Amino acid sequence: MDVQIEPSWKQRLAREFEQPYFVNLTNFVRKEYSSGTCYPPGRLIFNAFNQCSFDDVKVVIIGQDPYHGPGQAHGLCFSVNDGVQFPPSLQNIFKEIQNDLGIPVPITGNLTRWAEQGVLLLNATLTVRAHQAGSHQRQGWETFTDAAIKVLAEEREHLVFILWGAYAQKKGAFIDRGRHLVLTSAHPSPLSAYQGFFGNKHFSKTNEYLAQHGKTPIKW
């Protein structure tokens, strides 16, 4: 199967593309996109991988589902296109960065600038039907993104995995804490941000760890 994904990821995940579950997933996604509006645009489904090659990854942030409103999702978790109003979780992420590092809230919610520095912004499910949160869950995407996280955790060293909320923490439960830094807290959603997300200092902790291991910190 010819999947349009960055070459280093295509090599690492080649076995997945041949699995029956991925063939079924591809058929499902094609049917969904042909029968109605889905997000992100088809060419951006693998944007997280295309913006951040396997060897460039320094940090992994795990989200759950793409945004399902018009013009928001572009294949990077928590990120929105330029000019799009910040969703509540992203607002809270920027508030925590400001409190943690003193960096002003940016004018755009487009996090491509993070991806280009080595932050893999990976949703567990890479597609969604318009206005229907979770509509593409349990179709195979979770198996595929588990494989991506697993190959990073096993083949790389001294990465930072940022797991916000119970869903991400469960997805990253197998990661070797002796080999990588795993940061966990409540989710930045307004429903839980005041229950441990605010004040987690994950952005400064990430940069301290990267610096300790000879890696350039992220300009958040």
ZIUR-V266921 format. One record per residue. PHI is phi in whole degrees, 0 to 359 (none if undefined). OMEGA is omega in radians with two decimals (NA if undefined). Layout:
phi->PHI omega->OMEGA
phi->PHI omega->OMEGA
//
This chain:
phi->none omega->-3.09
phi->266 omega->3.13
phi->265 omega->-3.11
phi->275 omega->-3.09
phi->217 omega->-3.08
phi->309 omega->-2.95
phi->304 omega->-3.10
phi->294 omega->3.07
phi->285 omega->3.13
phi->300 omega->3.11
phi->294 omega->-3.07
phi->290 omega->-3.04
phi->254 omega->-3.06
phi->306 omega->-3.11
phi->297 omega->-3.11
phi->296 omega->-3.06
phi->294 omega->-3.13
phi->265 omega->-3.08
phi->284 omega->3.12
phi->305 omega->-3.11
phi->298 omega->-3.10
phi->285 omega->3.05
phi->298 omega->3.11
phi->296 omega->3.12
phi->299 omega->3.14
phi->300 omega->3.12
phi->296 omega->3.12
phi->298 omega->-3.09
phi->296 omega->3.12
phi->300 omega->3.13
phi->296 omega->-3.14
phi->297 omega->-3.11
phi->291 omega->-3.13
phi->278 omega->-3.05
phi->256 omega->3.14
phi->183 omega->-3.12
phi->281 omega->3.08
phi->227 omega->3.12
phi->230 omega->-0.13
phi->287 omega->3.01
phi->307 omega->-3.04
phi->309 omega->-3.10
phi->291 omega->-3.10
phi->251 omega->-3.12
phi->303 omega->-3.12
phi->258 omega->-3.07
phi->302 omega->-3.14
phi->302 omega->3.13
phi->286 omega->-3.08
phi->290 omega->3.13
phi->273 omega->-3.02
phi->212 omega->-3.08
phi->294 omega->-3.07
phi->306 omega->-3.06
phi->284 omega->3.14
phi->270 omega->-3.08
phi->296 omega->3.02
phi->240 omega->-3.07
phi->225 omega->3.06
phi->237 omega->3.01
phi->248 omega->-3.06
phi->254 omega->3.01
phi->256 omega->-3.07
phi->250 omega->-2.98
phi->221 omega->3.00
phi->296 omega->2.97
phi->300 omega->-3.05
phi->245 omega->3.06
phi->259 omega->-3.09
phi->301 omega->3.00
phi->75 omega->-3.07
phi->275 omega->-2.96
phi->288 omega->3.02
phi->219 omega->2.96
phi->90 omega->3.08
phi->239 omega->-3.08
phi->297 omega->3.14
phi->69 omega->-3.03
phi->266 omega->3.02
phi->232 omega->3.11
phi->297 omega->3.04
phi->307 omega->3.07
phi->84 omega->-3.14
phi->268 omega->3.12
phi->302 omega->-3.12
phi->293 omega->2.96
phi->296 omega->-3.06
phi->305 omega->-3.13
phi->296 omega->3.14
phi->292 omega->3.04
phi->304 omega->-3.11
phi->290 omega->3.05
phi->299 omega->3.14
phi->294 omega->3.08
phi->297 omega->-3.13
phi->293 omega->3.08
phi->299 omega->3.13
phi->296 omega->3.14
phi->291 omega->-3.07
phi->283 omega->-2.98
phi->241 omega->-3.14
phi->76 omega->-3.13
phi->274 omega->3.14
phi->298 omega->3.07
phi->297 omega->-3.08
phi->287 omega->-3.14
phi->274 omega->3.12
phi->233 omega->3.07
phi->266 omega->3.12
phi->280 omega->-3.06
phi->264 omega->3.07
phi->305 omega->3.13
phi->299 omega->3.04
phi->288 omega->-3.10
phi->303 omega->-3.13
phi->292 omega->3.09
phi->263 omega->3.10
phi->109 omega->3.09
phi->260 omega->3.09
phi->277 omega->-3.07
phi->261 omega->-2.88
phi->251 omega->2.94
phi->282 omega->3.09
phi->293 omega->3.08
phi->245 omega->-2.96
phi->265 omega->3.13
phi->220 omega->3.13
phi->202 omega->3.03
phi->282 omega->-3.12
phi->306 omega->3.03
phi->64 omega->3.14
phi->227 omega->-3.12
phi->304 omega->3.07
phi->76 omega->-3.02
phi->290 omega->3.10
phi->249 omega->3.07
phi->286 omega->3.08
phi->60 omega->3.05
phi->247 omega->3.13
phi->128 omega->-3.13
phi->300 omega->-3.09
phi->297 omega->3.09
phi->296 omega->-3.14
phi->295 omega->-3.12
phi->288 omega->2.99
phi->301 omega->-3.13
phi->296 omega->3.12
phi->294 omega->3.12
phi->295 omega->-3.11
phi->297 omega->-3.10
phi->292 omega->3.05
phi->295 omega->-3.08
phi->297 omega->-3.07
phi->270 omega->-3.04
phi->261 omega->-3.13
phi->250 omega->3.07
phi->231 omega->3.02
phi->57 omega->2.97
phi->269 omega->3.03
phi->249 omega->3.07
phi->253 omega->-3.11
phi->253 omega->-3.02
phi->240 omega->-3.13
phi->258 omega->3.12
phi->90 omega->-3.04
phi->298 omega->-3.10
phi->297 omega->-3.14
phi->296 omega->-3.12
phi->295 omega->3.08
phi->294 omega->-3.11
phi->295 omega->-3.12
phi->259 omega->-3.04
phi->297 omega->-3.05
phi->277 omega->-3.03
phi->294 omega->-3.12
phi->289 omega->-3.12
phi->290 omega->3.08
phi->278 omega->-3.08
phi->260 omega->-3.07
phi->224 omega->2.98
phi->268 omega->3.11
phi->245 omega->-3.12
phi->253 omega->-3.12
phi->232 omega->3.03
phi->195 omega->2.99
phi->298 omega->3.13
phi->284 omega->3.12
phi->286 omega->3.07
phi->305 omega->3.09
phi->304 omega->-3.14
phi->290 omega->-3.02
phi->226 omega->-3.02
phi->302 omega->-3.12
phi->274 omega->3.12
phi->255 omega->3.05
phi->133 omega->3.05
phi->284 omega->3.11
phi->295 omega->-3.11
phi->91 omega->-3.12
phi->287 omega->3.10
phi->55 omega->-3.11
phi->295 omega->-3.07
phi->284 omega->3.07
phi->288 omega->3.11
phi->297 omega->3.08
phi->300 omega->-3.09
phi->293 omega->3.08
phi->297 omega->-3.13
phi->294 omega->3.13
phi->300 omega->-3.13
phi->297 omega->3.12
phi->299 omega->-3.09
phi->252 omega->3.00
phi->73 omega->-3.12
phi->249 omega->-3.14
phi->290 omega->3.10
phi->299 omega->-3.13
phi->274 omega->2.99
phi->274 omega->-3.07
phi->288 omega->NA
//
